[in-house]
Amino acid sequence: MRAETPPSAGQAAVRPWLDAAATRRANWALALVGFACFTLLYGTQPLLPQLTGAFAISAVTASLSVSAGTAAMAFLLIPWSLLSDRYGRVALMRACLFGAAIFGFASAFAPDFPTLLLSRVCVGACIAGVPAAAMAYLGEELAPDQRARAMGLYIAANALGGMSGRFLAAAVSEYLSWRHGLAALGLLGLLAAAGFLRLLPRGSHFVAQPLQLRPLFADVRNIYADAGLPWLFWIAFLIMGAFVGIYNYLGFRLSLPPYALGPAVIGAIFLLYALGSLSSLLAAGAAARHGRQRVILAMSLCMAAGIGLTCFTPLPLIIGGLALFTFGYFAVHSLASAWVGRRAGTRRGLVSALYLSSYYLGGSVIGYAAGWPWEHFAWPGVVGALLLPVALVIAITLHLRKLGDA
């Protein structure tokens, strides 16, 4: 069993970081946990059209299988981070990863939709414990010059897991069933949890902190009094909402005539997530040359143009519009999160948790709400609904001009 051991006085003074071999193991272990978590979290998204038939429910009801998990994650990020400070990083990540895999596997056997929904809530609740503990572990155990690379690998694994999980679930369901697709993800999660336990070095720098709510509430009030941070939280809420909304309901459109695409082909659309790595890198370079606000504004306009292109009937235009939207989304997200880190100061951990809470809550709320225009106005209704949050992002970015890039 790998668990943290409290540092002795000598260790606290010297703080020996993990050596090169242990650092590599830690990097791979945390990449594995990041991959597994986001594989499990969004597993039902490409299966939504199949869930409507399996349980005789509407599209908007089926989308709750995605929104329920992201909502649980949004609300539990901060509580889990407090427990991580109190009881340890490795123990929390171990329990949460195994829990997410078990609930993900169990969702394949749900006899009815409420049971499926409950299992997805539990998946999101478990996954919420991983990000704060993973980032804290990196900060405590790795040498300062190793942390940026480790964090980059962890974030890349998150994106790869989200993309791969959606594609795997869709591909398996094409030839077997949606239950087999979710079971495959659960099995993958269990294998990742076993690998994580084997790879992750024992922590030696963790020091338990008491649970103190009053200082937490004071810090939250100060953060929301900041001139820029609340607006950046709103950007996170809005862009993630538009992102989840378009990917939730485009699958329904493409499963109907004149396209009538199968689950595997619809799942392949999620491979567009690979554009995220490219756009994040390009956006960082462009922001250094032209300023963060200008690039966020330009990429928000790309998101809007991409949504608009999906209104056309030819499939290449729809895919091209989705690619343009995805490119813009990842660029805005990377720049907004970096801007949050720049403004966070000494409260970086809590500010990051609040940003992520807003981010996943937006995916839950708007991702679900976009189903109503789909049911009443078909795809043009979804386009109109999703253009609204993007327009608000543009307005907020213009409002933040007085902050400069600080």
KENUGU-954016 format. One record per residue: residue in three letters; x, y, z of N, C-alpha, C, O in turn. Coordinates in pm, whole numbers, plus 32768, in hexadecimal, padded with zeros to 4 digits. Layout:
N
ALAXYZXYZXYZXYZ ...
END
This chain:
406
MET80557F8880008000800080008058807C800080B580878050 ARG803A80D87FA7808A81517F9F803E81C27FE37FD081E57FBA ALA807A81FA804980388266809180A082CA80BD811782AB80C1 GLU8072834280DD80D083A9810A81058387819480BF834D81E8 THR818083AC81A981B983A3822F81DD842E825B82188479820D PRO81BD845482D681DA84DC8302827084F5830782BB849C8330 PRO829E856B82DF832C858782DF8360859C836B831B85D183C2 SER83DB85728381841D859283FE844E862183F9844686628392 ALA84818651846884B386DB846B852386EF8407852A875683C4 GLY857C868A83FD85EA8696839D85BA8698830E85EA86E582BC GLN8559864182F285218640826A84DF86C2824784EB86F481D7 ALA849686FC82A884518779828E84B387E6826C8494883E821C ALA852B87E282AA858D884A829185D28835820B85E5889581BF VAL85F887B681EC8643879B817385E7878C80FA860A87B3808B ARG857187548111850F873A80A8854D86F68030855787327FC5 PRO85788677803F85AF862F7FCB854186107F6784E285C97F87 TRP854D86437EEF84E986297E8884F9859B7E54855E855A7E6F LEU8497856D7E0B84A284EB7DCA851784EB7D68852F854F7D24 ASP8560847A7D6285CF84737D03859884607C76851F845B7C61 ALA85F384557C1585C984537B88856F83DC7B69850983EB7B25 ALA859383667B9D854282EF7B8084B882FA7BC1845382D97B83 ALA84B483287C3E843483367C8383DF83A37C43836483987C3E THR8420840C7C1283D684767BCE839384417B50832184647B33 ARG83DA83EE7B05839D83B27A8D8324835D7AB282BD83637A71 ARG8333830E7B1C82C282BC7B49824C83137B7381D982F47B53 ALA8268837F7BBA81FD83D97BE481B884187B6C813D84227B6A ASN820584417B0981CB847D7A91816D841C7A4B80FE84417A25 TRP8199839F7A3A8147833D79F580CD83177A48806083027A13 ALA80DF830E7ACC806E82EC7B23800283567B1D7F8C83367B12 LEU802A83D57B237FC784417B227F8B84537A967F17847A7A8A ALA7FDA84397A2E7FA1843C79A77F3883CE79997ED083E17959 LEU7F55835B79D57EF782EB79CF7E75830B7A177E0882EC79E6 VAL7E81834A7A8C7E07836B7AD77DB783D77A8E7D3C83D27A8D GLY7DFB84397A527DB5849F7A057D6F8465798B7CFF848B796C PHE7DB4840979477D7883C778D27CFC837978FB7C93838478BB ALA7D08832A79667C9982D479907C20832579BC7BAE83047999 CYS7C3683907A087BC683DE7A3C7B71841A79CE7AF6841479D3 PHE7BB1845379697B63849579017B32843378987AD88453784A THR7B6D83BB78967B31835078477AAA832A78817A4983157838 LEU7AA4832179077A2A82F7794B79C08364794F794983487941 LEU79EA83E17963798B844D797D79298463790978B284767920 TYR795B8460788E79088482781A78E0840877C978BD84147753 GLY78E48392780878CA831777BC78428310777C783482D07714 THR77DC834F77B677558344777C773B83A9770D76D7839E76C7 GLN7792840C76FB77728476769B775D8443760D76FB846C75CD PRO77B383EC75D6779783BB754D77278355754776FD832E74DA LEU76F6832975BB768E82C275C0760282FB75D475A182B075DF LEU75F6837F75DA757583BC75FA75058390759C7498837175CC PRO751A838C751774AB835E74C1747F82CF74E2740982AF74D7 GLN74DD8279750B74B981F0752D746D81EA75B37414819775C5 LEU74928241760E744D8242769073BB826C76817365823B76CA THR739F82C67624731382F0761172BD827A75E5724A826E760F GLY72F58223759172AA81AE756672A3814275D0723C810175E1 ALA731081307619731580C5767D72B680DE76F1727B80807726 PHE72A7815C77187255817C778D71D581C97769718A81F277C3 ALA71BC81DE76E77144822676BA713C82AF76FD70D682D37739 ILE71A982FB76F171B18381772C71D283E676C071F983C17651 SER71C1846576E071DE84CF7681727584EB767D72C084BD76D2 ALA729E85367618732B855B760B735985AE768373C7859A76B6 VAL7305860B76AF732D8661771E733A8610779F7391862C77F1 THR72E585AC77B072F28555782673708500781D73B684EF7881 ALA738C84CA77A87404847A7797748284CA77B574E3849377EA SER7482854C779474F9859F77AB751A85AD7840758985D47863 LEU74B9858F789574D4859379257540852F794D7583854179B2 SER755384C578FE75BB8464791E764684A1791276A58470794F VAL7652850C78C476D0855878BE76D085C67928773085D67973 SER76638612792E765C868579877663865D7A1A769C86A77A6B ALA762B85EA7A3D762B85C07ACA76B985AB7AFC76D985D27B6D GLY770E856E7AAB779885577AD477E785D77AE0783285EA7B40 THR77D786317A7D782386AE7A8377F187097AF3784087537B2E ALA776F87037B11773A87537B81777287227C06779B87727C5A ALA7775869E7C1877AF86677C937840868F7CA0786E86AF7D0E MET7887868C7C32791486B47C35792287477C5B7978876B7CAB ALA78CD879C7C2178D4882C7C3D78BE884A7CD17907889A7D0B PHE785C880A7D0D783A88287D98789A87EB7DFD78A388197E6F LEU78E387827DD57937873B7E3679CC87587E287A1B87257E78 LEU79F487A67DC77A8287C47DB67ABF88017E347B2887D57E62 ILE7A7D88677E6B7AB688AA7EE17AAE88537F5D7B11884A7FA6 PRO7A3B88127F7A7A3B87B77FEF7AA5874B7FE77AE5872D804C TRP7ABA870F7F727B2186A97F657BAB86E47F7B7C0286A37FB6 SER7BC2875F7F4B7C46879C7F5F7C6387B27FF37CD587A4801E LEU7BFB87D380407C0D87E280D17C2E875C81127C848755816A LEU7BEB86F280E67C08866E811C7C94863F80F37CD785F9813E SER7CBE8668807C7D45864880507DAD868880AC7E11864980CE ASP7D94870480D47DEF874881307DF0870581BA7E53870A8202 ARG7D8186C881DC7D76868E82627DA985FD82687DEB85D682C8 TYR7D8A85AD82017DA3851E820C7E0B84E781AA7E33847381B6 GLY7E388537814C7EA2850880F47E7C850080637E0784F08040 ARG7EE2850C800D7ECC85127F7C7EBB84867F417E5A846B7EFB VAL7F1A842F7F5D7F1B83AB7F1E7EA0835A7F467E60831C7EF2 ALA7E80835B7FC77E0D830F7FF77D8D833E7FB27D3982ED7F8C LEU7D7E83C27FA37D0683F77F647D0083D27ED17C9783A67EA1 MET7D6E83E37E897D6E83C17DFB7D52832E7DE67D0983097D8A ARG7D8D82D77E397D7782487E2E7CE382277E3F7CA881DF7DED ALA7CA6825A7EAA7C1A823C7EC67BBF82737E597B62822F7E2E CYS7BDB82ED7E2C7B84832C7DC87B8F82E77D417B2A82D57CFD LEU7C0782C07D197C1682807C977BD381F67C957B8D81D47C36 PHE7BE981A77CFD7BA681267D047B0E81387D0B7AC480ED7CCC GLY7AE1819A7D597A5181B37D627A1581D97CDD79AB81A77CB8 ALA7A5882337C927A25825D7C107A1F81E77BB079BE81D97B65 ALA7A8681917BB27A87811D7B587A1780BC7B7A79D580867B21 ILE7A0280A57BFB799980467C25790F807B7C0078BC80307BCC PHE78F680FB7C1C787381347BF97862813D7B6177F3812B7B2E GLY78D081587B1978C7815B7A8878A480D27A50785380C679F4 PHE78E1806A7A8878C27FE27A5E78327FBE7A8277EA7F7F7A33 ALA78077FE67AFA77807FC77B28771680097AD176A87FD47AC2 SER7735807E7A9776D280C37A4576AB807279CA764080867992 ALA7702801679A076E17FC1792D76707F5F794C76327F2A78F0 PHE76557F4779CB75F17EE679F375747F287A2E75217EE47A6B ALA75667FAC7A1C74F47FF37A5574727FBE7A1874667FBA799E PRO74127F957A6A73947F5F7A3573367FCA7A0072DD7FAE79AF ASP734980457A2F72F380B37A02734381347A0273B481377A33 PHE7308819E79CB7353821B79BB7373825E7A4173E282917A50 PRO731882617AA4733F829C7B2573B882587B63740C829B7B9F THR73C381D47B567438818E7B8B74B581B47B3D752081C87B78 LEU74A881BF7ABA751A81ED7A69754582787A9475BC82947AA1 LEU74E282CF7AA9750083577AD2754A835A7B5875AA83A67B68 LEU751E830A7BB6756083037C3875F182D57C2A764A830B7C6C SER760882727BD6769082417BC276E982AC7B85775F82B77BA7 ARG76B082FD7B2B770083687AEC771E83D87B50778A84147B4B VAL76BF83F47BAA76D984547C14774E84247C6977A784727C8C CYS774F83A47C8977BA836C7CDC7840836E7C9378A983847CD1 VAL783E83587C0F78BA83637BC178F283F07BCC796984027BE9 GLY789E84567BB578CC84E07BBE78F985057C49795C854D7C5A ALA78B184D47CAF78D784F27D39796084BA7D5A79AF84FC7D9F CYS797E84437D2A7A0184077D437A6F84527CF77ADA846F7D2E ILE7A5684707C7A7ABC84B17C287ADF853B7C5F7B4F856A7C4E ALA7A80857D7CA17A9986027CD97B0D86027D3C7B4C866A7D50 GLY7B2A85907D7A7B95858B7DDB7C2085857D9F7C8285947DE8 VAL7C2A85707D1D7CAD855A7CE17CFB85DA7CC07D7085E37CE5 PRO7CBF863F7C7D7D1186B07C4F7D5C86F97CBF7DD487127CB3 ALA7D16871C7D2B7D5887677D967DC887157DD57E3487487DEF ALA7DAD86937DEE7E13863E7E2C7E8A862A7DCE7EFC86297DFC ALA7E70861B7D4C7EDC86067CEC7F3686817CE47FB186757CE7 MET7EFA86F77CDB7F4A87727CD27F97878B7D53800987B97D4F ALA7F5A876E7DC57F9F87807E448014871E7E50807F87447E81 TYR800186A27E25806D86407E2980E3866E7DD5815686677E01 LEU80C7869E7D5D813286CF7D07817F87407D4981FA87457D43 GLY8136879C7D888177880D7DC981C987E67E43822B88287E63 GLU81A2877A7E8681E787507F00825E86F57EE682C286FB7F2E GLU825586A07E8182B786357E75831C86477E048388860D7E09 LEU82FA86957D9D835486A57D2B83A887227D39837C87867D72 ALA8422871C7D05847987917D04843888017CB383F287E57C52 PRO844E887E7CD7840B88EE7C91841E88EC7BFB83C2890D7BB1 ASP849588C57BCC84AC88C77B3B846A88537AF2846F884C7A77 GLN842C87F67B3C83E887847B01835087957AFE830A87477ABD ARG831E87F97B44828D88027B578242882A7AD981D787F57ABD ALA827888877A8C823288B67A158220884479B181B588337976 ARG828A87F6799E828187857941821B871F797281CC86EA7924 ALA821E870379F481C186A27A2D813186D27A1F80D8868279FF MET811887527A36809187877A298064878479987FF08766797B GLY80BF87A4793D809D879C78AF807787107884801986FD7837 LEU80C186AD78B780A286237897801B85FA78D27FCE85B27892 TYR7FFF8627794B7F808607798C7F098642793E7EA685FD7927 ILE7F1586C079157EA9870178CB7E9686C078417E2686AC7814 ALA7F07869F78007EFD865B777E7EB885D4778C7E6A85AC7735 ALA7ED4858E77FA7E93850D78137DFE851F782B7DAF84CA7803 ASN7DD7858C786D7D4885A9787E7D0285B377F77C9B857477E1 ALA7D3E8602779D7D00861577197CFE859376CA7C9A85737689 LEU7D6C854776D17D7184C876887D0C846676C07CCC841B7675 GLY7CFC846577447C9A840C77817C0C842F775A7BBC83D6773B GLY7BEC84B1775B7B6684DB77347B4784B676A57AD7848B7686 MET7BA984C6764D7B9584A575BF7B8D840E75AB7B3483DD7566 SER7BE983C575E87BF0833475D47B7782ED76107B41828F75D5 GLY7B4C831B76867ADA82DB76C67A5C82E676747A1182867666 ARG7A45835C763D79CE836E75EA79D48314756E797282D3754A PHE7A4A8311752E7A5882C174B57A4C822C74D37A0B81E37488 LEU7A8B81FD753F7A85816F756279F68144758179C980DC7551 ALA79AF819475D27926817075F478CF81677577787E810C7569 ALA78E181C7751C789081C774A278B481517448785B8111740F ALA79368134743C796180C973E379308041741579027FEF73C7 VAL793B802A7498790D7FAA74D078767F9D74C278447F3174A2 SER782F800C74D9779C800574D0776C7FEE744176FE7FBB742C GLU77BD801473DF77987FFE735377867F697336772B7F4272ED TYR77DD7F18737077DC7E897350779D7E3473BE77787DC173A4 LEU778F7E69743677517E1E74A476D87E6C74D7766B7E60749F SER76EA7EBC7540767D7F0E757476B87F7D75C9772F7F7D75E8 TRP76637FDC75EF76948049764376C3801576CA771D804E7707 ARG76867FA976F976B17F6F777877407F3A776E77907F4E77C9 HIS775F7EF8770177E77EC876ED78497F3E76E278BB7F357711 GLY781C7FAB76A578738021769B789880597723790C8076773D LEU78358067777C7850809A780278A08035785478F5805C78A4 ALA78857FB4784278D17F4E788A79647F52786079BD7F3E78B4 ALA797D7F6A77E17A087F7277B17A507FE777F47AC57FDA7819 LEU7A0C805878037A4980CA78467A6380AC78D97ACC80D1790F GLY7A058069791B7A18804679A77A8F7FE879B97ADD7FF97A17 LEU7A9C7F8679617B0E7F2B79687B917F7679517BF47F5C7995 LEU7B917FD278F17C08802378D87C2C807579547CA280837975 GLY7BC680AB79977BDE80F77A117C1C80A27A7F7C7580D07AC6 LEU7BED80277A8E7C247FCD7AF47CB57FAA7AD67D077FA47B32 LEU7CD57F937A587D5F7F767A337DB87FEF7A4D7E2A7FE17A7A ALA7D8480677A2F7DD180E07A497DE980F47ADE7E55811E7B07 ALA7D8480D67B307D9380E37BC17DFF80857BF57E4E80AA7C4B ALA7E01800A7BBF7E687FAA7BE97EF37FDB7BC17F527FD07C0E GLY7EFF80117B477F7F80477B1C7FAA80BE7B6D802080CF7B8C PHE7F4A81127B917F6781887BE47FA0815E7C6B800281987C99 LEU7F6580F97CAA7F9680CA7D2B802480957D22807580A87D7D ARG804180557CB480C680197CA3813080837C8781A380747CB2 LEU810B80EC7C40816E814D7C12818981BE7C7581FC81E87C84 LEU812281F17CB78132826F7D01818E825E7D7A8174820A7DD0 PRO81FB82AD7D82825282A67DF8820C82DB7E7481B2832E7E6C ARG823682A87EE581FC82D27F64821F83657F7E8291838E7F6A GLY81BC83B37FAA81D6843E7FCD821E84498053820483FC80AF SER827884AA805C82C384BC80DA82B68549811382E885638180 HIS827585A380CA8270862F80F781E6865B812681D586CE814F PHE81858602812081008629814980FA864481DF812B85F68230 VAL80BC86B5820280A386D8828E800E86F4829B7FDA874E825A ALA7FCB86A882EF7F3A86B782FF7F17874283317F598779838A GLN7EAD877B82F67E7E87FF831E7DF387F1835D7DA3879E8330 PRO7DD5883F83C27D4E883883FF7CE5887083A07D0188C6834E LEU7C6C883C83AD7BFC886F835F7BCA88F0839D7B8F88EF8409 GLN7BE2896083587BBB89E3838C7B648A2883247B948A4F82B9 LEU7AE58A3783447A878A6E82E47A858B0782E37A718B44827A ARG7A9A8B4583587A928BD7835D7AFA8C1A83027AD68C7582B7 PRO7B7B8BF183077BDC8C2E82A97BB78C1282177BCF8C6681C0 LEU7B7D8B9C81FD7B548B7C81747AEB8BDF81437AF78C1480D5 PHE7A848BF881937A1B8C55816B7A528CE281597A278D2B80FF ALA7AAF8D0981AE7AEC8D8E81A07B3A8D98811D7B338DFE80D8 ASP7B838D2E80FA7BCE8D30807C7B6F8D3480047B8A8D7A7FA2 VAL7B018CEA800B7A9F8CEB7F9D7A668D767F8A7A568DA57F19 ARG7A468DB97FF87A118E437FED7A788E9F7FAB7A558EF17F57 ASN7AF68E927FD27B5E8EE67F967B718EC97F027B878F247EB2 ILE7B678E4A7EDF7B778E267E527B068E627DFD7B1F8E957D90 TYR7A8B8E5C7E307A1B8E927DE37A158F2A7DE779C78F687D9F ALA7A668F667E3C7A718FF87E3D7AD8902A7DD87AE190A27DBE ASP7B258FCE7D9F7B898FF37D3B7B45902B7CBE7AD690037C9B ALA7B8890877C7B7B4D90C97C077B43906D7B8E7AEE90847B37 GLY7B9690067B867B978FB37B0F7B6E8F237B227B318EE87AC8 LEU7B8E8EE87B947B7A8E587BA57AE98E2A7B927AD28DC77B4D PRO7A868E6E7BCD79FC8E3E7BB779D58E3C7B23798C8DE37AF7 TRP7A048E9E7AD779E58EA07A497A288E2C7A0079EE8DF479A3 LEU7AA08E077A2A7AE48D9579EE7A9E8D127A137A9C8CB479C4 PHE7A658D0D7A8B7A168C987AB0799B8C8D7A5579738C1F7A2D TRP795F8D007A3478EC8CFF79DA79168CCF794E78CB8C85790D ILE798B8CF8792179BB8CC7789E79C68C3078A0799C8BEE7841 ALA79FE8BF8790C7A098B67791879808B267912796E8AC378CB PHE79208B5C795B78988B27795E785B8B2678D178208AC378A7 LEU786B8B93788978298BA3780878688B4F779B78218B11774C ILE78EF8B4D7794792D8B027726791B8A6C773879048A2476D7 MET79248A3C77B5791089AD77CB787F898677B078638919777D GLY782289E077D1779689C577B3777E89B7771E7739895A76F2 ALA77B68A1276D077A68A0A763E77E9898D760777B5894D75AB PHE785C896A763F78A888F67611785A88747628784B882375CD VAL782A886076A177DE87E876C0775B87E676717732877D7640 GLY771B885A7665769C8861761E76A88836758D765587E9755C ILE770E886775477718884674B8773A87B374A4770787747448 TYR7791877C74F977B586EE74EA77468692751E773A862074EF ASN76F686C0757D7685866F75AC761F8656753D75F385E5752A TYR75FB86C074F5758786B7749D75A986A7740A7551868573BB LEU762686C073E4764986A97358763E86147336761C85F072C6 GLY765A85BF7399764C852F738175BD8509735D75A884B17309 PHE755B8549739C74D0852E737A74B3855772EA7471850F729F ARG74E485CC72C474CB85FC723C7507859C71D574C7857B7171 LEU7584857171ED75C9851D718C7597848D718A75B28443712C SER754D846571F1751483DE71F1749183D871A3745D836B7188 LEU745B844D717D73DE8455713373FA8468709E74688490707A PRO7397844B704573A784696FB773BC85006FA47386854E6FF3 PRO7407852B6F41743D84DB6ED374C5849A6EF07500845C6E98 TYR74F684A76F6B757C84736F8B757383E26FBB75B8838B6F85 ALA752083C8701F750C83417056759082FC707575A482877053 LEU75EA834670B8766D830E70D9766282AF714F761082C371A9 GLY76B68248714F76B981E971BC770A821E7232774F82837225 PRO770281DA72A577488208731D77DE8216730B78198275733F ALA781F81BB72C378B081C172B378DA823E7266793C827F7288 VAL788F825E71FC78B082D571AD7897835371FF78E883B071FB ILE782983577248780D83CA729E787983D6730978A584447329 GLY78A483647341790E836673A57991839B736D79DE83DA73B4 ALA79AA838172EC7A2683B072AE7A2C844872A97A99848172A1 ILE79B8848972AD79B7851B72AD7A02855373257A3B85C0731E PHE7A02850973947A458538740C7ADD853973FD7B23856F7452 LEU7B1084FE73927BA0850673787BCB859473567C4285B37355 LEU7B6885EA733A7B89867873257BC586B773A17C0187237399 TYR7BB7867674167BF586AA748F7C8B86B9747F7CCA870874C5 ALA7CC5866C74237D558676740C7D7E870373E47DF1872A73F6 LEU7D1E875073AD7D3B87DB738A7D5A882F74057D98889873FB GLY7D2E87FF747B7D42884C74F57DD4886275147DFA88D0753D SER7E2687FC75027EB4880B751F7EF3887374C37F4288C674EE LEU7ECE886E74447F0488CE73E37ED7895B74037F2989B77407 SER7E55896E74197E2289F5742F7E578A3174B07E6E8AAA74B6 SER7E6A89E075187E9E8A1475967F2B8A4A75847F4D8AB475B7 LEU7F7D89FF753980068A2B752280098AAB74CC80518B0974EC LEU7FBA8AAC74617FB78B22740A7F808B9C74537FB08C0C743F ALA7F1B8B8774A67EDF8BF774EF7F438C3475507F478CAE7560 ALA7F938BE075937FF58C1475F1805A8C6C75A9807D8CD875DB GLY80898C40753580E78C9274E980A98D1274B680E78D7D74BA ALA802C8D0874857FE88D8074527FCE8DE474C27FDA8E5D74AE ALA7FAB8DB2753A7F928E0C75AB80108E5575D480098EC975FE ALA80838E1475CA81008E5675EC811F8EC7758B815D8F2B75B1 ARG80F38EB9750E810E8F2074AA80A38F8D74A680C390037497 HIS80258F6574B37FB88FC4749B7F658FE675177F11903F7512 GLY7F7C8FA075867F2D8FBA75FE7EC18F5176117E828F2475B1 ARG7EAC8F2C768D7E4E8EC176AD7DBF8EE476837D788E90764C GLN7D958F5F769D7D0A8F84767F7CEA8F7B75EB7C818F4875C4 ARG7D458FAC75987D2B8FAA75087D1E8F1B74D47CCA8EFF747F VAL7D718EC375087D6C8E3974D87CED8DF4750B7CAE8DA874C1 ILE7CC78E0D75897C498DD475BB7BD48E0575677B7B8DB87544 LEU7BD68E8575467B6B8EBC74F37B688E79746A7AFE8E527439 ALA7BDE8E6B742B7BE48E2C73A67BB68D9B73AC7B6D8D6D7354 MET7BE08D5374127BBA8CC6741D7B268CB574417AE88C52741B SER7AEF8D15748B7A5F8D1174A57A108D24742479A98CE57410 LEU7A428D7B73CE7A028D8D734B7A0D8D0E72F779B28CEE72AB CYS7A7D8CC673057A8A8C4472C17A218BE272F479E58B9772A6 MET7A0A8BE2737779A38B8C73AF791B8BAC737478D18B52734D ALA78FB8C2D736D78798C577336786C8C3072A378048BFF7278 ALA78D78C48725678D38C2471C878C38B8E71B5787B8B61715C GLY79078B3F720B78FC8AAF7201786F8A7F721E783C8A2671D9 ILE78308AB8728577A58A9572A2774C8AB6722C76F58A677206 GLY77628B2B71F277108B54717F771D8AF6710976BB8ADC70C4 LEU77978AC470EF77AC8A6B707D776089E8708B773C89AB7026 THR774789BE710576FF893F7116766C894870ED762788E370E8 CYS763D89C170D075B389D2709F75A1899A7012753289776FEA PHE760F89936FC6760389666F3C75F088CF6F36760F88876F95 THR75BD88A16EC5759C88136EB8761287BA6E93761D874D6ECA PRO766D87E36E3876DB87886E12772E875C6E8C775687AF6EDE LEU774686DC6E95779086A66F07781D86E16F13784786FD6F84 PRO786786F66EA678EC87326EB478E787BD6EF6794187E16F42 LEU787E880B6ED87873888E6F16785488816FAB788688CE6FFD ILE7803881F6FCF77E4880A705C786287E470A9787E881B7114 ILE78AF87857073792A875A70B5798F87CC70B879D587DE711C GLY79978819704C79F2888B704A79CC88F370B27A22892C70F4 GLY7949890C70BF791C896B7124793A893A71B1796389887207 LEU792688B871C779458880724B79DA888972687A0288A472D9 ALA7A2C887172037ABD887C72157AE5890B72367B398922728E LEU7AAA896D71F17AC989F9720D7A9D8A1F729A7AE78A6372E1 PHE7A2789F472C179F68A0E73487A5289D073B07A768A117413 THR7A7A8952739B7ACF890C73FA7B57895074077B8C895D7476 PHE7B8E897A73977C0E89C173987C048A4073EC7C5A8A5A7440 GLY7B9A8A8E73D57B898B0874217B6F8AF074B47BA28B387509 TYR7B218A8974D27B008A6A755E7B7D8A4B75B07B918A84761B PHE7BD189F1757E7C4889CB75CB7CA78A4275DC7CE98A4E7643 ALA7CAE8A9875787D038B0E75847CCF8B6B75F17D1D8B9B7644 VAL7C4C8B8575F27C138BDE76587C268BA176E37C4A8BE77742 HIS7C0D8B2076EF7C1A8ADE77717CAA8AE677A57CBF8B04781B SER7D0B8ACC774F7D968ACF777D7DC08B5C77A57E078B6D7808 LEU7D958BC0775A7DBB8C4A777B7D728C7D77F77DAD8CC2784A ALA7CF38C5B78057CA78C86787B7CDF8C4678F97CEC8C897960 SER7D008BC578F37D368B82796A7DBE8BB9798E7DDF8BC57A04 ALA7E108BDA79297E928C1779457E808CA379827ECC8CCB79DA TRP7E1D8CEC79527E018D7179887DD48D677A1A7DF98DBA7A6D VAL7D848D027A387D5A8CEA7AC27DD48CD17B1B7DDE8D087B89 GLY7E308C7C7AEB7EA78C607B397EFC8CDC7B507F3A8CEB7BB9 ARG7EFE8D357AEE7F4E8DB07AFB7F138E0C7B647F5C8E4F7BAD ARG7E8D8E107B6D7E4B8E6A7BCC7E388E2C7C577E128E717CB5 ALA7E538DAA7C637E2F8D637CDE7E858D8A7D567E548D8A7DC7 GLY7F038DAA7D3E7F5D8DCA7DAD7F758D527E077F898CE37DD5 THR7F738D667E897F8F8CFA7EE87F198C9A7EF87F288C317F37 ARG7EA68CBD7EC07E2F8C677ECF7E1A8C0E7E557DA98BED7E32 ARG7E888BE87E157E808BA47D937E2D8B247D997DDD8B0A7D3E GLY7E3E8AD37E017DF58A557E087D5F8A6A7E0F7D148A287DC6 LEU7D328AC47E667CA38ADD7E737C6B8B207DF67BFD8AFF7DCB VAL7CB58B7D7DBD7C878BC17D437C788B5B7CD27C168B5F7C88 SER7CD98B027CC57CD08A9B7C5C7C578A427C737C148A1C7C13 ALA7C3B8A1F7CF07BC789CB7D0E7B458A137CEB7AE989D47CB7 LEU7B3D8A957D077AC58AE07CE77AB48AED7C4F7A448AE77C1C TYR7B238B007C097B1D8B067B767AE88A827B3F7A8F8A817AEB LEU7B208A127B6E7AF5898F7B3D7A6589707B647A1C89317B17 SER7A3C899C7BDB79B189897C04795289D17BA578EC899B7B7C SER79748A4D7B8379248A997B2479228A557A9B78BB8A4F7A58 TYR79948A237A7579A689E179F3794B896779E67901895A7985 TYR7951890F7A47790188947A3F786C88B07A597816886B7A23 LEU784F89147AAB77C389377AC17785896D7A40771189517A22 GLY77D289BA79F577A189EA7974778389797915771D897A78CF GLY77DE8914791277C488A078BD7746885878E476FD8825788F SER772B8853796676B4880E79977635885D797575D68825793F VAL763488DD799675BA892E79887599894978F5752B892A78C7 ILE75F8898378AD75DC89A7782175D6892B77CA75858923776D GLY762C88C877E87628884C779B75A1880877A3757387CC7741 TYR75628811781674DB87D978267472883377E6741B8804779D ALA747C88B678007415891377D2740D891A773A73A289387704 ALA747C890176F57479890776627420889C7626740188A175AF GLY73F6883C7676739B87D67644730F8809762972C987D475D4 TRP72E7886E7672726088A4765E724E88E175D371EC88C17590 PRO72A7893775A572988967751A72A788F874B3726A88FF7448 TRP72F6889174D172FF88207474727787DD7463724E87BD73F4 GLU723287C874D171B1878274CA714487D7748970E987A1744B HIS714E885B749770E288B17465710288F273DE70A7890E7391 PHE7182890973C171A7895373477212890C72F6724789457296 ALA7232889173197298884272D47320888A72D7733A88DA7331 TRP7375886D727573FF889F7280740A8938727A745D896F72C2 PRO73BC897F722973C58A11722D73AD8A4A72B973E98AAF72DE GLY73558A0A7307733F8A36739073BA8A2573E673D98A7C7437 VAL740289B473D4747E899D742074E78A0673FA752C8A3B7451 VAL74F18A22737A75538A87734C75368B0D738D75918B4E73C0 GLY74B98B37738B74958BB673C974B18BB8745D74E28C1B7493 ALA74928B4874A074A98B417530753D8B46755375628B8575B6 LEU75918B057503761F8B007523766B8B7D74F776D78B99752A LEU76338BC6749876728C45747476668CAB74E676B98D0574F1 LEU76018C9C753A75EE8CFC75A776628CF7760C76998D61762A PRO768A8C83764276FB8C85769E777D8CB6765E77CE8CF876A0 VAL77918C9675DF780A8CC7759C78068D5F758E786B8DA275A0 ALA77908D96756F77828E277569779F8E6775F077DC8ED275F7 LEU77748E27765B77918E5B76E178268E567700785A8EAF7744 VAL786C8DF076D178FE8DEA76E279408E60769B799B8E9E76D2 ILE79128E7D762479498EEF75DA79308F71762779898FC57632 ALA78B78F81765D78978FFA76A978ED90057727791C90717749 ILE79018F96776C79548F9777E579E48FBA77C27A259006780A THR7A178F8277557AA18FA0772B7AB29034770E7B17906F7732 LEU7A50906F76CD7A5690FF76B37A50914E77357A9391B47744 HIS7A00911E779379F7916078157A7C915B78607A9E91B878AA LEU7AC790EF784D7B4490DE78987BB9912C785A7C2A91207889 ARG7B9E917A77F27C0B91C877B67C4F9224781A7CC7923E780F LYS7C039257787E7C3E92B478DE7CA4927179387CF492B67978 LEU7CA391EB793F7D0691A579917D8A919379487DEE916E7986 GLY7D8D91AC78C67E03918C787B7E1690F6787A7DB490AB7876 ASP7E9390C8787E7EB0903978847EE09013790F7F1E8FAA7920 ALA7EC3906679727EF2904979FB7E9F8FDB7A3B7EB88FB67AAD 
END
